[in-house]
Amino acid sequence: MKNVLINDFEYEIENVRYQKNLVYAKFLSVNNINDAEKLKGSIIKIPEHLALPLQKNEYYLQDLYGLNVYEGDEFLGQITDIIQGSANDIYVVDEKIFIPAVKFFILNIDIKNKLMSVKLIKGLRELNA
């Protein structure tokens, strides 16, 4: 991969190094601390055609937003947010139901039809209310 998007501008990667759980990237057009500070806290986006291929049951986060979530025939709402945690992600449904992104709760994801089937345990809805 040679280019990424930051704040809707394309940057060419000059060098990348890894240290523990961090990634350090040097961009060709960023040559001083002032330019680098302007990018601090920005989100780096990778064009989808350059992203790594997905394995079975893996999804790009942007594809999960807006999925219609059902438990059986009951419509629960849409995924409005995803909280990235250290153990697992949490899918937020209409800002009122928080569902851990683990196989126990997530029965099926159908990106093409924008559907997610879930199984909630007793008390999960009330816990989030």
The first five atom37 places (N, CA, C, CB, O) and aatype in JSON, in Angstrom:
{
  "aatype": [12, 11, 2, 19, 10, 9, 2, 3, 13, 6, 18, 6, 9, 6, 2, 19, 1, 18, 5, 11, 2, 10, 19, 18, 0, 11, 13, 10, 15, 19, 2, 2, 9, 2, 3, 0, 6, 11, 10, 11, 7, 15, 9, 9, 11, 9, 14, 6, 8, 10, 0, 10, 14, 10, 5, 11, 2, 6, 18, 18, 10, 5, 3, 10, 18, 7, 10, 2, 19, 18, 6, 7, 3, 6, 13, 10, 7, 5, 9, 16, 3, 9, 9, 5, 7, 15, 0, 2, 3, 9, 18, 19, 19, 3, 6, 11, 9, 13, 9, 14, 0, 19, 11, 13, 13, 9, 10, 2, 9, 3, 9, 11, 2, 11, 10, 12, 15, 19, 11, 10, 9, 11, 7, 10, 1, 6, 10, 2, 0],
  "atom_mask": [
    [1, 1, 1, 1, 1],
    [1, 1, 1, 1, 1],
    [1, 1, 1, 1, 1],
    [1, 1, 1, 1, 1],
    [1, 1, 1, 1, 1],
    [1, 1, 1, 1, 1],
    [1, 1, 1, 1, 1],
    [1, 1, 1, 1, 1],
    [1, 1, 1, 1, 1],
    [1, 1, 1, 1, 1],
    [1, 1, 1, 1, 1],
    [1, 1, 1, 1, 1],
    [1, 1, 1, 1, 1],
    [1, 1, 1, 1, 1],
    [1, 1, 1, 1, 1],
    [1, 1, 1, 1, 1],
    [1, 1, 1, 1, 1],
    [1, 1, 1, 1, 1],
    [1, 1, 1, 1, 1],
    [1, 1, 1, 1, 1],
    [1, 1, 1, 1, 1],
    [1, 1, 1, 1, 1],
    [1, 1, 1, 1, 1],
    [1, 1, 1, 1, 1],
    [1, 1, 1, 1, 1],
    [1, 1, 1, 1, 1],
    [1, 1, 1, 1, 1],
    [1, 1, 1, 1, 1],
    [1, 1, 1, 1, 1],
    [1, 1, 1, 1, 1],
    [1, 1, 1, 1, 1],
    [1, 1, 1, 1, 1],
    [1, 1, 1, 1, 1],
    [1, 1, 1, 1, 1],
    [1, 1, 1, 1, 1],
    [1, 1, 1, 1, 1],
    [1, 1, 1, 1, 1],
    [1, 1, 1, 1, 1],
    [1, 1, 1, 1, 1],
    [1, 1, 1, 1, 1],
    [1, 1, 1, 0, 1],
    [1, 1, 1, 1, 1],
    [1, 1, 1, 1, 1],
    [1, 1, 1, 1, 1],
    [1, 1, 1, 1, 1],
    [1, 1, 1, 1, 1],
    [1, 1, 1, 1, 1],
    [1, 1, 1, 1, 1],
    [1, 1, 1, 1, 1],
    [1, 1, 1, 1, 1],
    [1, 1, 1, 1, 1],
    [1, 1, 1, 1, 1],
    [1, 1, 1, 1, 1],
    [1, 1, 1, 1, 1],
    [1, 1, 1, 1, 1],
    [1, 1, 1, 1, 1],
    [1, 1, 1, 1, 1],
    [1, 1, 1, 1, 1],
    [1, 1, 1, 1, 1],
    [1, 1, 1, 1, 1],
    [1, 1, 1, 1, 1],
    [1, 1, 1, 1, 1],
    [1, 1, 1, 1, 1],
    [1, 1, 1, 1, 1],
    [1, 1, 1, 1, 1],
    [1, 1, 1, 0, 1],
    [1, 1, 1, 1, 1],
    [1, 1, 1, 1, 1],
    [1, 1, 1, 1, 1],
    [1, 1, 1, 1, 1],
    [1, 1, 1, 1, 1],
    [1, 1, 1, 0, 1],
    [1, 1, 1, 1, 1],
    [1, 1, 1, 1, 1],
    [1, 1, 1, 1, 1],
    [1, 1, 1, 1, 1],
    [1, 1, 1, 0, 1],
    [1, 1, 1, 1, 1],
    [1, 1, 1, 1, 1],
    [1, 1, 1, 1, 1],
    [1, 1, 1, 1, 1],
    [1, 1, 1, 1, 1],
    [1, 1, 1, 1, 1],
    [1, 1, 1, 1, 1],
    [1, 1, 1, 0, 1],
    [1, 1, 1, 1, 1],
    [1, 1, 1, 1, 1],
    [1, 1, 1, 1, 1],
    [1, 1, 1, 1, 1],
    [1, 1, 1, 1, 1],
    [1, 1, 1, 1, 1],
    [1, 1, 1, 1, 1],
    [1, 1, 1, 1, 1],
    [1, 1, 1, 1, 1],
    [1, 1, 1, 1, 1],
    [1, 1, 1, 1, 1],
    [1, 1, 1, 1, 1],
    [1, 1, 1, 1, 1],
    [1, 1, 1, 1, 1],
    [1, 1, 1, 1, 1],
    [1, 1, 1, 1, 1],
    [1, 1, 1, 1, 1],
    [1, 1, 1, 1, 1],
    [1, 1, 1, 1, 1],
    [1, 1, 1, 1, 1],
    [1, 1, 1, 1, 1],
    [1, 1, 1, 1, 1],
    [1, 1, 1, 1, 1],
    [1, 1, 1, 1, 1],
    [1, 1, 1, 1, 1],
    [1, 1, 1, 1, 1],
    [1, 1, 1, 1, 1],
    [1, 1, 1, 1, 1],
    [1, 1, 1, 1, 1],
    [1, 1, 1, 1, 1],
    [1, 1, 1, 1, 1],
    [1, 1, 1, 1, 1],
    [1, 1, 1, 1, 1],
    [1, 1, 1, 1, 1],
    [1, 1, 1, 1, 1],
    [1, 1, 1, 1, 1],
    [1, 1, 1, 1, 1],
    [1, 1, 1, 0, 1],
    [1, 1, 1, 1, 1],
    [1, 1, 1, 1, 1],
    [1, 1, 1, 1, 1],
    [1, 1, 1, 1, 1],
    [1, 1, 1, 1, 1],
    [1, 1, 1, 1, 1]
  ],
  "atom_positions": [
    [[0.85, -1.17, 0.0], [0.0, 0.0, 0.0], [0.89, 1.23, 0.0], [-0.97, 0.0, 1.22], [1.85, 1.32, 0.77]],
    [[0.56, 2.15, -0.86], [1.37, 3.36, -0.99], [0.68, 4.61, -0.47], [1.75, 3.56, -2.42], [1.34, 5.53, 0.02]],
    [[-0.66, 4.66, -0.57], [-1.39, 5.88, -0.21], [-2.5, 5.61, 0.79], [-1.97, 6.51, -1.46], [-3.1, 4.53, 0.81]],
    [[-2.76, 6.61, 1.64], [-3.87, 6.59, 2.58], [-4.56, 7.93, 2.52], [-3.38, 6.26, 4.03], [-4.02, 8.91, 2.0]],
    [[-5.78, 7.97, 3.07], [-6.54, 9.22, 3.15], [-6.56, 9.69, 4.6], [-7.99, 9.04, 2.6], [-6.86, 8.92, 5.51]],
    [[-6.24, 10.96, 4.81], [-6.34, 11.58, 6.13], [-7.06, 12.9, 5.93], [-4.91, 11.79, 6.79], [-6.6, 13.76, 5.17]],
    [[-8.17, 13.06, 6.61], [-8.99, 14.28, 6.47], [-9.3, 14.56, 4.99], [-8.26, 15.48, 7.09], [-9.25, 15.71, 4.55]],
    [[-9.62, 13.5, 4.26], [-10.0, 13.57, 2.85], [-8.88, 14.02, 1.91], [-11.15, 14.49, 2.7], [-9.15, 14.37, 0.76]],
    [[-7.63, 14.02, 2.38], [-6.48, 14.3, 1.53], [-5.64, 13.04, 1.43], [-5.64, 15.48, 2.09], [-5.5, 12.29, 2.4]],
    [[-5.09, 12.81, 0.26], [-4.28, 11.62, 0.04], [-2.83, 11.89, 0.42], [-4.38, 11.16, -1.43], [-2.25, 12.91, 0.04]],
    [[-2.25, 10.96, 1.16], [-0.85, 11.05, 1.57], [-0.12, 9.8, 1.1], [-0.72, 11.21, 3.12], [-0.64, 8.69, 1.21]],
    [[1.07, 10.01, 0.57], [1.9, 8.88, 0.14], [2.79, 8.44, 1.3], [2.75, 9.25, -1.1], [3.46, 9.26, 1.93]],
    [[2.8, 7.16, 1.56], [3.58, 6.61, 2.66], [5.04, 6.48, 2.21], [3.02, 5.23, 3.11], [5.33, 5.89, 1.17]],
    [[5.93, 7.03, 3.02], [7.37, 6.92, 2.74], [7.99, 5.74, 3.49], [8.1, 8.23, 3.13], [8.82, 5.0, 2.96]],
    [[7.56, 5.57, 4.75], [8.15, 4.55, 5.59], [7.16, 4.16, 6.69], [9.49, 5.04, 6.2], [6.37, 4.99, 7.14]],
    [[7.21, 2.9, 7.12], [6.37, 2.42, 8.22], [7.24, 1.58, 9.14], [5.15, 1.59, 7.69], [8.06, 0.78, 8.69]],
    [[7.04, 1.77, 10.45], [7.72, 0.9, 11.43], [6.73, 0.58, 12.54], [9.01, 1.58, 12.0], [5.8, 1.33, 12.82]],
    [[6.97, -0.57, 13.17], [6.07, -1.07, 14.2], [6.82, -1.14, 15.52], [5.51, -2.47, 13.83], [7.99, -1.53, 15.56]],
    [[6.15, -0.74, 16.59], [6.72, -0.84, 17.93], [5.6, -1.22, 18.89], [7.4, 0.51, 18.36], [4.67, -0.45, 19.12]],
    [[5.71, -2.42, 19.44], [4.68, -2.99, 20.3], [3.34, -2.96, 19.57], [4.58, -2.21, 21.65], [3.22, -3.57, 18.51]],
    [[2.34, -2.28, 20.12], [1.03, -2.23, 19.46], [0.81, -0.93, 18.7], [-0.07, -2.41, 20.49], [-0.33, -0.56, 18.42]],
    [[1.88, -0.24, 18.36], [1.79, 1.03, 17.64], [2.37, 0.91, 16.24], [2.51, 2.13, 18.41], [3.27, 0.1, 15.99]],
    [[1.85, 1.72, 15.33], [2.37, 1.81, 13.98], [2.8, 3.25, 13.75], [1.31, 1.35, 12.91], [2.02, 4.18, 13.97]],
    [[4.03, 3.43, 13.32], [4.55, 4.75, 13.0], [4.68, 4.86, 11.49], [5.92, 5.02, 13.69], [5.31, 4.01, 10.85]],
    [[4.09, 5.91, 10.92], [4.15, 6.1, 9.48], [4.76, 7.47, 9.17], [2.74, 5.98, 8.85], [4.44, 8.47, 9.82]],
    [[5.63, 7.49, 8.18], [6.21, 8.74, 7.68], [5.63, 8.97, 6.3], [7.79, 8.69, 7.64], [5.69, 8.1, 5.43]],
    [[5.06, 10.15, 6.1], [4.46, 10.49, 4.81], [5.39, 11.43, 4.05], [3.07, 11.15, 5.01], [6.05, 12.28, 4.65]],
    [[5.46, 11.28, 2.74], [6.37, 12.07, 1.92], [6.18, 13.57, 2.09], [6.2, 11.7, 0.47], [7.16, 14.31, 2.14]],
    [[4.95, 14.02, 2.17], [4.68, 15.46, 2.21], [4.68, 16.04, 3.62], [3.36, 15.73, 1.56], [4.43, 17.24, 3.79]],
    [[4.94, 15.24, 4.63], [4.98, 15.73, 6.01], [6.42, 15.67, 6.48], [4.04, 14.88, 6.96], [6.95, 14.61, 6.8]],
    [[7.05, 16.86, 6.51], [8.5, 16.9, 6.73], [8.93, 17.69, 7.96], [9.16, 17.48, 5.55], [10.12, 17.84, 8.21]],
    [[7.96, 18.18, 8.73], [8.35, 18.89, 9.96], [7.28, 18.66, 11.03], [8.53, 20.41, 9.68], [6.18, 18.2, 10.75]],
    [[7.64, 18.99, 12.25], [6.76, 18.73, 13.39], [5.45, 19.51, 13.29], [7.48, 19.09, 14.7], [4.41, 19.03, 13.74]],
    [[5.48, 20.7, 12.72], [4.25, 21.5, 12.6], [3.24, 20.81, 11.69], [4.58, 22.91, 12.05], [2.05, 20.76, 12.01]],
    [[3.7, 20.28, 10.56], [2.81, 19.55, 9.66], [2.29, 18.28, 10.32], [3.52, 19.22, 8.35], [1.13, 17.92, 10.17]],
    [[3.17, 17.6, 11.06], [2.77, 16.36, 11.74], [1.74, 16.64, 12.83], [4.01, 15.67, 12.35], [0.78, 15.88, 12.97]],
    [[1.91, 17.71, 13.58], [0.96, 18.07, 14.65], [-0.45, 18.31, 14.11], [1.45, 19.31, 15.39], [-1.43, 18.03, 14.79]],
    [[-0.54, 18.83, 12.89], [-1.85, 19.08, 12.28], [-2.62, 17.78, 12.04], [-1.68, 19.83, 10.96], [-3.85, 17.78, 11.97]],
    [[-1.9, 16.67, 11.91], [-2.53, 15.38, 11.65], [-2.81, 14.59, 12.92], [-1.67, 14.55, 10.74], [-3.49, 13.56, 12.88]],
    [[-2.31, 15.06, 14.04], [-2.48, 14.34, 15.31], [-3.96, 14.11, 15.61], [-1.81, 15.12, 16.46], [-4.77, 15.04, 15.54]],
    [[-4.3, 12.87, 15.94], [-5.67, 12.51, 16.28], [-6.57, 12.27, 15.07], [0.0, 0.0, 0.0], [-7.75, 11.95, 15.24]],
    [[-6.05, 12.41, 13.87], [-6.85, 12.19, 12.67], [-7.07, 10.71, 12.43], [-6.17, 12.83, 11.45], [-6.33, 9.86, 12.93]],
    [[-8.09, 10.42, 11.69], [-8.38, 9.04, 11.31], [-7.75, 8.77, 9.95], [-9.93, 8.78, 11.26], [-7.93, 9.53, 9.0]],
    [[-6.99, 7.68, 9.88], [-6.37, 7.27, 8.62], [-7.31, 6.28, 7.94], [-4.96, 6.63, 8.86], [-7.72, 5.29, 8.54]],
    [[-7.64, 6.56, 6.71], [-8.53, 5.69, 5.94], [-7.75, 5.06, 4.8], [-9.76, 6.48, 5.4], [-6.91, 5.68, 4.16]],
    [[-8.07, 3.8, 4.56], [-7.45, 3.06, 3.47], [-8.51, 2.88, 2.4], [-6.88, 1.69, 3.95], [-9.6, 2.39, 2.69]],
    [[-8.22, 3.26, 1.16], [-9.2, 3.01, 0.1], [-9.57, 1.52, 0.06], [-8.64, 3.47, -1.28], [-8.69, 0.67, 0.16]],
    [[-10.85, 1.22, -0.07], [-11.33, -0.16, 0.04], [-10.62, -1.1, -0.93], [-12.82, -0.21, -0.2], [-10.36, -2.25, -0.59]],
    [[-10.32, -0.62, -2.12], [-9.66, -1.51, -3.1], [-8.22, -1.85, -2.68], [-9.65, -0.85, -4.47], [-7.62, -2.77, -3.25]],
    [[-7.67, -1.13, -1.7], [-6.32, -1.43, -1.21], [-6.33, -2.16, 0.14], [-5.53, -0.15, -1.08], [-5.28, -2.56, 0.63]],
    [[-7.5, -2.32, 0.72], [-7.6, -2.98, 2.03], [-7.29, -4.46, 1.92], [-9.02, -2.78, 2.63], [-7.43, -5.07, 0.85]],
    [[-6.85, -5.03, 3.03], [-6.57, -6.46, 3.07], [-7.84, -7.25, 2.82], [-5.95, -6.86, 4.41], [-8.92, -6.82, 3.24]],
    [[-7.74, -8.38, 2.15], [-8.94, -9.2, 1.93], [-9.47, -9.74, 3.25], [-8.63, -10.36, 0.96], [-8.71, -10.01, 4.18]],
    [[-10.77, -9.9, 3.31], [-11.42, -10.39, 4.52], [-11.48, -11.92, 4.53], [-12.83, -9.81, 4.65], [-11.6, -12.56, 3.49]],
    [[-11.4, -12.47, 5.72], [-11.61, -13.9, 5.91], [-13.11, -14.13, 6.14], [-10.75, -14.45, 7.12], [-13.88, -13.18, 6.26]],
    [[-13.5, -15.39, 6.2], [-14.9, -15.71, 6.47], [-15.31, -15.12, 7.82], [-15.12, -17.25, 6.46], [-14.54, -15.18, 8.79]],
    [[-16.49, -14.55, 7.89], [-17.05, -13.94, 9.1], [-16.24, -12.73, 9.58], [-17.12, -14.96, 10.2], [-16.25, -12.42, 10.77]],
    [[-15.55, -12.06, 8.68], [-14.89, -10.78, 8.98], [-15.56, -9.71, 8.14], [-13.34, -10.85, 8.69], [-16.0, -9.96, 7.02]],
    [[-15.63, -8.5, 8.7], [-16.34, -7.41, 8.03], [-15.59, -6.11, 8.25], [-17.79, -7.3, 8.53], [-14.98, -5.92, 9.31]],
    [[-15.64, -5.23, 7.27], [-15.14, -3.88, 7.48], [-16.14, -3.13, 8.34], [-14.9, -3.14, 6.11], [-17.35, -3.25, 8.14]],
    [[-15.65, -2.37, 9.3], [-16.55, -1.66, 10.22], [-17.55, -0.79, 9.47], [-15.74, -0.8, 11.18], [-18.73, -0.75, 9.84]],
    [[-17.11, -0.1, 8.43], [-18.03, 0.81, 7.73], [-19.2, 0.06, 7.11], [-17.28, 1.58, 6.65], [-20.25, 0.66, 6.86]],
    [[-19.04, -1.24, 6.85], [-20.14, -2.02, 6.28], [-21.19, -2.41, 7.32], [-19.6, -3.26, 5.61], [-22.3, -2.8, 6.96]],
    [[-20.84, -2.32, 8.6], [-21.78, -2.72, 9.66], [-22.73, -1.59, 10.06], [-21.0, -3.18, 10.89], [-23.85, -1.84, 10.51]],
    [[-22.29, -0.35, 9.88], [-23.15, 0.78, 10.23], [-24.43, 0.75, 9.38], [-22.4, 2.13, 10.03], [-24.37, 0.57, 8.17]],
    [[-25.57, 0.93, 10.04], [-26.85, 0.96, 9.34], [-27.49, -0.4, 9.13], [0.0, 0.0, 0.0], [-28.59, -0.49, 8.59]],
    [[-26.81, -1.48, 9.55], [-27.45, -2.8, 9.42], [-28.72, -2.83, 10.26], [-26.48, -3.92, 9.86], [-28.76, -2.29, 11.36]],
    [[-29.75, -3.47, 9.73], [-31.0, -3.68, 10.47], [-30.82, -4.9, 11.35], [-32.21, -3.86, 9.5], [-30.48, -5.98, 10.87]],
    [[-31.03, -4.74, 12.65], [-30.77, -5.79, 13.63], [-32.1, -6.41, 14.07], [-29.99, -5.23, 14.85], [-33.04, -5.71, 14.45]],
    [[-32.14, -7.75, 14.01], [-33.34, -8.5, 14.39], [-32.99, -9.57, 15.41], [-33.99, -9.14, 13.15], [-31.92, -10.18, 15.37]],
    [[-33.93, -9.78, 16.33], [-33.9, -10.96, 17.17], [-35.14, -11.76, 16.79], [-33.86, -10.6, 18.74], [-36.26, -11.4, 17.14]],
    [[-34.92, -12.83, 16.06], [-36.06, -13.55, 15.48], [-36.75, -12.65, 14.48], [0.0, 0.0, 0.0], [-36.11, -12.12, 13.57]],
    [[-38.07, -12.46, 14.65], [-38.83, -11.57, 13.77], [-38.92, -10.15, 14.29], [-40.22, -12.12, 13.57], [-39.47, -9.27, 13.62]],
    [[-38.38, -9.9, 15.48], [-38.5, -8.58, 16.1], [-37.37, -7.66, 15.64], [-38.49, -8.7, 17.63], [-36.19, -7.96, 15.82]],
    [[-37.76, -6.53, 15.06], [-36.79, -5.51, 14.64], [-36.34, -4.73, 15.86], [-37.4, -4.56, 13.56], [-37.16, -4.14, 16.56]],
    [[-35.04, -4.72, 16.12], [-34.49, -4.02, 17.28], [-34.01, -2.61, 16.94], [-33.34, -4.8, 17.87], [-33.97, -1.74, 17.82]],
    [[-33.65, -2.38, 15.7], [-33.14, -1.08, 15.29], [-31.96, -1.26, 14.34], [0.0, 0.0, 0.0], [-31.75, -2.34, 13.79]],
    [[-31.2, -0.18, 14.17], [-30.04, -0.2, 13.29], [-28.77, 0.03, 14.08], [-30.18, 0.85, 12.18], [-28.79, 0.67, 15.13]],
    [[-27.68, -0.48, 13.56], [-26.38, -0.22, 14.2], [-26.03, 1.24, 13.93], [-25.25, -1.18, 13.65], [-25.87, 1.67, 12.79]],
    [[-25.91, 1.99, 15.02], [-25.61, 3.42, 14.92], [-24.2, 3.76, 15.36], [-26.59, 4.21, 15.74], [-23.69, 4.83, 15.06]],
    [[-23.56, 2.82, 16.07], [-22.19, 3.07, 16.53], [-21.52, 1.73, 16.81], [-22.18, 3.98, 17.81], [-22.19, 0.72, 17.03]],
    [[-20.22, 1.74, 16.81], [-19.43, 0.57, 17.17], [-18.36, 1.04, 18.14], [-18.8, -0.13, 15.9], [-17.54, 1.89, 17.81]],
    [[-18.38, 0.47, 19.33], [-17.39, 0.81, 20.35], [-16.3, -0.24, 20.28], [-18.03, 0.88, 21.79], [-16.55, -1.43, 20.48]],
    [[-15.09, 0.2, 20.0], [-13.98, -0.74, 19.89], [-13.36, -0.94, 21.27], [-12.91, -0.24, 18.87], [-12.82, 0.0, 21.86]],
    [[-13.45, -2.17, 21.76], [-12.92, -2.5, 23.07], [-11.68, -3.37, 22.97], [0.0, 0.0, 0.0], [-11.32, -3.84, 21.89]],
    [[-11.04, -3.57, 24.09], [-9.82, -4.39, 24.09], [-10.15, -5.87, 23.92], [-9.03, -4.16, 25.38], [-9.39, -6.6, 23.29]],
    [[-11.25, -6.33, 24.48], [-11.62, -7.75, 24.37], [-12.44, -8.0, 23.1], [-12.42, -8.19, 25.61], [-12.16, -8.95, 22.36]],
    [[-13.43, -7.18, 22.84], [-14.26, -7.3, 21.65], [-14.97, -5.98, 21.41], [-15.29, -8.45, 21.8], [-15.04, -5.12, 22.3]],
    [[-15.49, -5.83, 20.2], [-16.26, -4.64, 19.88], [-17.66, -4.76, 20.47], [-16.33, -4.43, 18.35], [-18.11, -5.85, 20.83]],
    [[-18.34, -3.62, 20.58], [-19.73, -3.57, 21.03], [-20.53, -2.86, 19.94], [-19.87, -2.82, 22.42], [-20.2, -1.75, 19.54]],
    [[-21.59, -3.53, 19.45], [-22.47, -2.92, 18.47], [-23.56, -2.16, 19.21], [-23.07, -3.98, 17.51], [-24.24, -2.72, 20.08]],
    [[-23.73, -0.9, 18.87], [-24.74, -0.06, 19.49], [-25.93, 0.03, 18.54], [-24.18, 1.36, 19.83], [-25.79, 0.47, 17.4]],
    [[-27.09, -0.39, 19.02], [-28.31, -0.4, 18.21], [-29.2, 0.75, 18.67], [-29.06, -1.78, 18.32], [-29.69, 0.76, 19.8]],
    [[-29.4, 1.7, 17.77], [-30.23, 2.88, 18.04], [-29.91, 3.54, 19.38], [-31.7, 2.49, 18.02], [-30.79, 4.07, 20.05]],
    [[-28.66, 3.51, 19.75], [-28.16, 4.17, 20.97], [-28.85, 3.69, 22.24], [-28.32, 5.67, 20.85], [-28.85, 4.4, 23.25]],
    [[-29.44, 2.48, 22.2], [-30.13, 2.0, 23.39], [-29.81, 0.55, 23.76], [-31.6, 2.14, 23.2], [-29.96, 0.16, 24.91]],
    [[-29.37, -0.24, 22.78], [-29.02, -1.63, 23.05], [-27.55, -1.82, 22.69], [-29.94, -2.62, 22.26], [-27.13, -1.47, 21.58]],
    [[-26.78, -2.37, 23.61], [-25.36, -2.59, 23.41], [-25.12, -4.1, 23.34], [-24.51, -1.94, 24.57], [-25.35, -4.82, 24.31]],
    [[-24.67, -4.57, 22.18], [-24.52, -6.01, 21.93], [-23.05, -6.34, 21.73], [-25.36, -6.46, 20.7], [-22.43, -5.83, 20.8]],
    [[-22.48, -7.19, 22.58], [-21.08, -7.61, 22.37], [-20.93, -8.32, 21.03], [-20.61, -8.54, 23.52], [-21.77, -9.14, 20.66]],
    [[-19.88, -8.0, 20.31], [-19.64, -8.57, 18.99], [-18.92, -9.91, 19.13], [-18.81, -7.61, 18.11], [-17.75, -10.05, 18.76]],
    [[-19.65, -10.89, 19.67], [-19.12, -12.24, 19.83], [-20.15, -13.22, 19.26], [-18.8, -12.56, 21.34], [-21.34, -12.91, 19.19]],
    [[-19.68, -14.4, 18.86], [-20.54, -15.39, 18.19], [-21.76, -15.78, 19.02], [-19.75, -16.63, 17.87], [-22.8, -16.12, 18.46]],
    [[-21.63, -15.74, 20.33], [-22.76, -16.11, 21.19], [-23.98, -15.23, 20.92], [-22.36, -16.02, 22.66], [-25.1, -15.73, 20.92]],
    [[-23.76, -13.94, 20.69], [-24.85, -12.99, 20.47], [-25.16, -12.76, 19.0], [-24.51, -11.67, 21.12], [-26.32, -12.54, 18.64]],
    [[-24.15, -12.81, 18.15], [-24.32, -12.5, 16.73], [-24.51, -13.8, 15.97], [-23.09, -11.71, 16.18], [-23.57, -14.57, 15.8]],
    [[-25.73, -14.05, 15.51], [-26.04, -15.29, 14.82], [-25.68, -15.24, 13.34], [-27.51, -15.61, 14.97], [-25.2, -16.23, 12.78]],
    [[-25.92, -14.09, 12.72], [-25.66, -13.98, 11.28], [-25.53, -12.52, 10.89], [-26.8, -14.66, 10.46], [-26.2, -11.64, 11.44]],
    [[-24.64, -12.27, 9.93], [-24.49, -10.94, 9.35], [-24.59, -11.1, 7.84], [-23.13, -10.26, 9.77], [-23.87, -11.89, 7.24]],
    [[-25.49, -10.32, 7.25], [-25.71, -10.35, 5.8], [-25.52, -8.93, 5.29], [-27.14, -10.91, 5.44], [-26.45, -8.13, 5.27]],
    [[-24.29, -8.63, 4.86], [-23.97, -7.28, 4.41], [-24.79, -6.91, 3.19], [-22.46, -7.16, 4.1], [-25.29, -5.79, 3.09]],
    [[-24.93, -7.84, 2.25], [-25.64, -7.56, 1.01], [-27.07, -7.08, 1.27], [-25.66, -8.8, 0.12], [-27.53, -6.13, 0.63]],
    [[-27.75, -7.73, 2.2], [-29.14, -7.37, 2.51], [-29.27, -6.46, 3.73], [-29.95, -8.62, 2.74], [-30.38, -6.16, 4.17]],
    [[-28.12, -6.01, 4.27], [-28.09, -5.07, 5.4], [-28.82, -5.61, 6.63], [-28.7, -3.74, 4.99], [-29.58, -4.89, 7.27]],
    [[-28.58, -6.89, 6.96], [-29.26, -7.55, 8.07], [-28.27, -8.16, 9.06], [-30.21, -8.63, 7.55], [-27.22, -8.68, 8.67]],
    [[-28.62, -8.09, 10.33], [-27.89, -8.78, 11.39], [-28.91, -9.49, 12.26], [-27.0, -7.8, 12.23], [-29.88, -8.88, 12.71]],
    [[-28.68, -10.78, 12.5], [-29.53, -11.56, 13.4], [-28.77, -11.77, 14.7], [-29.95, -12.93, 12.76], [-27.6, -12.14, 14.7]],
    [[-29.47, -11.52, 15.81], [-28.82, -11.63, 17.12], [-29.66, -12.47, 18.07], [-28.57, -10.24, 17.73], [-30.85, -12.71, 17.85]],
    [[-29.0, -12.91, 19.13], [-29.68, -13.6, 20.23], [-29.28, -12.85, 21.5], [-29.29, -15.16, 20.31], [-28.11, -12.83, 21.87]],
    [[-30.24, -12.25, 22.16], [-29.97, -11.5, 23.39], [-30.27, -12.39, 24.59], [-30.8, -10.19, 23.45], [-31.22, -13.16, 24.58]],
    [[-29.47, -12.27, 25.61], [-29.76, -13.01, 26.84], [-30.72, -12.2, 27.69], [-28.45, -13.32, 27.62], [-30.83, -10.98, 27.54]],
    [[-31.4, -12.89, 28.57], [-32.37, -12.23, 29.46], [-31.66, -11.13, 30.24], [-33.03, -13.25, 30.42], [-30.61, -11.35, 30.84]],
    [[-32.26, -9.96, 30.23], [-31.73, -8.84, 30.99], [-30.82, -7.9, 30.2], [0.0, 0.0, 0.0], [-30.53, -6.8, 30.66]],
    [[-30.36, -8.32, 29.0], [-29.45, -7.46, 28.25], [-30.11, -6.16, 27.83], [-28.94, -8.19, 27.03], [-29.5, -5.1, 27.93]],
    [[-31.35, -6.24, 27.36], [-32.07, -5.0, 26.99], [-32.28, -4.11, 28.21], [-33.42, -5.33, 26.35], [-32.07, -2.9, 28.14]],
    [[-32.69, -4.72, 29.31], [-32.95, -3.93, 30.52], [-31.66, -3.33, 31.07], [-33.62, -4.81, 31.59], [-31.67, -2.22, 31.62]],
    [[-30.56, -4.04, 30.92], [-29.27, -3.54, 31.37], [-28.9, -2.27, 30.64], [-28.19, -4.59, 31.18], [-28.29, -1.36, 31.21]],
    [[-29.26, -2.2, 29.38], [-28.91, -1.06, 28.55], [-29.95, 0.04, 28.59], [-28.7, -1.5, 27.13], [-29.71, 1.12, 28.05]],
    [[-31.09, -0.2, 29.19], [-32.17, 0.81, 29.19], [-31.86, 1.96, 30.12], [-33.5, 0.17, 29.57], [-32.66, 2.88, 30.24]]
  ]
}
